[in-house]
Amino acid sequence: MSEQQSLTPLKALLFAFHATNTIIISYLPLYLAERGLTGSEIGVVLAVGPLAQIISQPFWGYMSDKHKTVKRFLLICIFGLIIFSSIFLSVTQFYLLIFFGFLFYFFSTPIGALGDSLAQRRADDVGVSFGTIRTWGSVGFATSSLAIGLVLTIYGVEYMIWPYLAFAFVALFVTFRVKDVKVDQEPISFKDAASLLKYKPFIFFLFFMMFLTVSHRANDSYIGLYIAQLGGSNFNVGVAWFVGVISEAIVFFFAGKWFRKYHTLIFVILAGIIYTVRWFLFALVDDYWMIIGLQFLHGLTFGILYLSAMDYVTRLIPRILQSTGHLLFYAVFFGVSGIIGSLLGGAIIDQYGGSTLYFVLGFIALSGTILMTLYHLLPYGKKA
């Protein structure tokens, strides 16, 4: 098998996992609303995921670096995802949703980070762009959002568990064929991993980036409810995600042609500017089709921010701590930001509606863009 062919199972894993991810991100808020939860209660349940992520991401990253394997822990996490998603998407009581939601997210959230960490390393080994591998995650997300949106429109959002488990089992089967990374260094200690928390350029970067990612994660949680408020259906939510993630896939696919022409922080700042414009435009529209039309900006925001931030973190931290560093990055990008975005977004959309929520997100993104610009101009931004 050639090196290029050895990437096929990894691409299939990213495709299948992100296909499951779109079901949770796109339809879980609608599913919970169907179960009778209020906006604030939905915010609490959604915040459980990022809370679990803050604990699980560094834990699984540390275990991966310590035992010098990514594949083994991917398999463990996917088994856990299948078991606890079956329970989480079956219970109806609020406190049981919180409890089993925590267990579900503890195993499911590290899969994306471990998969991307493995893809980043394999891309370096094979000599290809990380974006060309990560594109398949975006394709899986886009395909699932459109197909599952149509299925759930016909049968109802309460049946989302079945397509979710179908993609989850595909992810499990292909992971057995994924090629693991070779790690020549000695296993790391907890002290080594903890040293990342004292590395000021890394910590400052994560903190400033969080202003952008809070706005991103709040949108992840509530764009479906906002479209529903504007009169859209489950299928319209799927179309919105399809448009957004197709633009993301295009950005990832062509990353090798535009990426690294400038300092990576320039691209982070550019993404922040587009995020700011995007949220203010969302706040001003009064038709869900306009939201769908503006979703092409998703690729120019998340696609650019994620690629450039991931690359910056990879350059900033030692290779022996790559999995730990990547999962700490993931814990902030999707975890801490997700808690703040879910709780803040749920309270605002419950009391004031979606338009006010997006005005607030616009100002948060603007603050993050200013902070990232200052970081780039200061010595810390020159470390990578």
N, C-alpha and C positions, 0 to 999 in steps of 0.2 A: 504493500500500500504506500503510495506517495505521501509526502507531507501535506500536500493540498487535500488529498482524499481523506487523510486522518482528521481533518477539520469537520467533515460532514456530520458525524454524530454530535459534535459540539454545536454546530449550527442548528441541527434538529432539536437538541435540548433547549436552546434559546428560543426557537420557534414555539415549541410546545409549552414551555413555562410561561412565556409572555402571553400566549393564548389564554392560559388560565388566569393570568394577572389582569387581563382586560375585563374578564368577567367580574372579578372582585371590584376593580376600580370603577368600572362603568356602571355596574348594576347592583352592587351591594347596597348603596344608599337607597335606591328605588325598592329593593327587596325589603329593607328594614322599614321603609315608609309603608309598604304594602302590609307589613306585619303590625302596623298601628303605632310605630314609634314616632315621637315628635322630632323636630329638627335638632333640638338640644340633646335628646337621647341618642339620636343617630350620631351626633358629634362625639358623644362619650364612647360609643361602641367603636367608631372609626379611630378614635384616639388610642384605643387599646392596642391596635396594630403597631403604631409607631413606638409606643411604650415597650412592647415586647421586643421590637426591633433594636432599641437602644441597648437592651441586655443581650439579645441573641447575636447581633452582628459582631461585636467584639469577641464574644465567647467562641463562636464558630470560626472566626478568623484566626484567633489565637490557637485553637485546636488544630486548624489546618496547617499553620506555620510550625507548630510544635511537632506534629506527626509527619510533616513533609508530604502531605497529600491533600488534594482538593476533592478528587473524585469520591473517596470514601465518605466524606462528610456531605457531599451532594446527595449521595444515595440515602444516608440516614435522614437528611432533611426532607427528601421527597417522600419517603415512607411515612414520616410524621405528618407531612402535609395531607396525604391521602386519608390517614386515620382521623385526624382532628377536623379536617374540612367536612367529612361525612357527618360528624356530630354537630359542629358549629352551624351548618346549614340545615339542620333538622330541628334544633331546639327553638322555642318561641319565647320563653321567659327572659326578661331583660337581664337579670343577674347571671343566668346561665349563658346568655350570649356573650357577656363580658368575660366570664371564666373560660369558656371553651374558645372564645375568640382569641384570648391571650395565648393559649396553647397552640392554636392553629397558626397564628402569626409568628410564634417563637420558631417554628420549623419552616414556615413558608418564606418569610422575608429574607433570610440569608441566601436563598437559592439564587436570586438575581445577582447578588454581590459576588458570591462564589463563582457563578458562571461567568460573570464579566471579568473577574480577577483571572480565572483560568484562560479566558479568551485573550486578555491583554498579554499574558505570558506566552501563550501559544502563538500569538501574532508576532511577538518579538522573536521567538524561536524560528518560525517559518519565514519571517521577513515580509509579512503582509500588513496592511493597515488594520488596526483594531476595529475600525468602523465597518470594514467589509464583512467581518464576522458578526459584529453586534447588529448589523442590518437585519439579520434573520430574526432577531427578537422583535424588532419593529414590524417586520412582515407578519409574524405570528400574531402580534397584538392587533394589527390592522385587519387581518383576515378574520380573526375571531370576533372583533367588534362588529363587523358588518354581518357575518353569518349568524352569530349568536343573537344579535339585535333583532334579526328577522325571525329567528326561532322563538325568542321570548315574546315578541309582539304577537305571534300566533298562539302560543301555548300559555303565556303568562310568566312573569318574572319569578314566581314561586318555584319554577322547575329548573332554576339555574344550576342546581347541584349536579345534574346529569351531564351536561356538556363540560362542566368543570372537571368532573372526575375522569371523563374520557380523555381530555388533554393531559391530565395529571398522570394517567397510566402510560400514555405515549412518552412523556418526559422520563418516567421511571425506566422504561424498556431501553430507550436510546442511551441513557446514562451508563448502562453496563458496557457500552461500546466506546465511550468517551476515553480519549487518551489522556492520562494524567500528566502533570508537569514533573520534570526532574528537578530535584532540589539537592544541591551538593553541599550546602552549608550544614553546620551542626544545628540540631533543633534549638529553637529559641527558648529562653526562660521568660517567666512572667515579668521579671525586672526589665528585660529587653523590650517587651511590648509596652510596659508602663512608661518607658522613656519617651514614647511618642507623645504622651500627654504633657510632657515638659518642653516639647520642641515648639517654641513660640511662633515661628513662621507657619507651621502646620495648623496650630490652634487658632491663630488670628485669621488665617484663610478660611477655615471651617466656620468661624463665627460670622465673618462678613458675608460669606456665601449664603448663610442661613436666611438672610433677609430676602434673597431671591427665591430660595427653595421653599420658604414658608408660603409665599404667594403661589408658587407652583403646586404645592401639595393641597392647599385650600381649594384650588381650582379642580384638582383631581377628584376631590371628595364631593364637590357641589356643582360641577358643571351639568351633571345629569338632572339634578333637582332644579337648576336654573332654567334649563331647556323645558322641563316639565311645567315650570311656572309660566313660561312664555307660550305654552300650548302644544309643546312637542310630545311625541310618543317614544316608547322604548326603541323603536327602529330609528327615529331621528337621533337619539342619543348614540346609537351604534354608528350611524353615518358620520356624526360629528367626530367621534373617536377615529373612525376610518380615515377621514380627511386629514386629521391631525397627525396620525401615526404614519401615514404614507409620506407626508412631508418630512417627518422625522427620518424615515428609512432612506429617503433621497439624500438628506444631509449626511447621514452615516455612510451611505454607499460612496458618495463622492468626496468623502473626507480627505482621502489621499491627495486630491488635486488642490484643495484649498487650505488644508490644515497645516500648521507649522510654518506658514509663510510669514507670520508675525509671532510675537511673544504670546504664549497661550492666555495670559491674563487679558490681552487686548480682546480676545474672543469672549472671555467671561464678561467683560464690560459691555461689549456689543450685545450679548444676549440680554444683559440687564436693561439696556436701553429699549430693546424690542419688547421685553416683558412689560415694561412700564407702559408703552404705547398700547400693547395688546389689552391689558386690563382696563385701561381707560376707555378703549373702544367697546369692550364688552359691557361696560357700565352704561354706555350711551344708547345701545341698541334696544329695540322693543319688539324684535321678531326673531324666533329661534333659527330661521334660515340664515339670518345675518351672523349668528354665532357659528353656525356650520361653515359659512363662507370664510369667516375669519380664522378658522381652525388651521389654515395653512401656516399660520404664524407659530404653531406648536413646534414644527421642525426647526424654525429659526430661533426659538427660545430654548426649549429643553434639549433639542439635538445639539446645538452649538455649546450650550452651557455644560451638558453632561460630558461630551467628548473633551472639551478643553479643561474642565475641572479634573476629570479622571487622569488626563495626561499630566497635568500640573502636579497632582498628588503623587503619581508614579515617579516623576523626576525628583520630587522633594524628599522622599523617604528611601531608606536602604532597601535593597532587593530582598534581604532576608526577612524583612518585616512587611512585605508587599501585601499579603493576605490580610494581616491585621490592620494595616493602614487603609487598604481599600474598604474593609468592612467598617472601620471607624468613619470613613468618609460617607459610606452608605448610611450609617446610623444617624449621621447629622442630616444628610441630604433627604432621606426618606423618613427617619425616625423622629428626631427632635422637631424637625420642621413639620412633620406630619401631625404630631400632638398639638402643636401650637395652631397649625392651619385648621385642623379638624374642630378643635374646641372654639377657637375664635370665629371660624366660618359658620359653625352651627349656630352660635349665639346670634351672630349678625343676620344671617339669612332667615332665622326664626322671627326676629323682632322687626327687621327693616327691609328684608327682601334681597334678591340677588343683585340688583343694580347697586345698592349701597355697599354690598360686600365687595364688588369689583372695584369701586372707587377706593375703598380702603386698601385692597391688594395693590392697586396702582401706586399709592403713596409708599407702601412698604417696599415694593420693587424699586422705586426711585431712590429710597434711602439706601438700599443694598448696592445700587449702581454707583452712588456717590462714595460709599465706603470702599468698594472694590477699586475705584479709581485712585483713592488715597493710598490704599494698600500697594497698588502697582507703582506709585510714585515714591513710596518709602523704601528703605533698604530691604525690608522683609520680602517685598515682592520680587527681589532680584535673586533670591536664594536658589531657585530651581535652575 
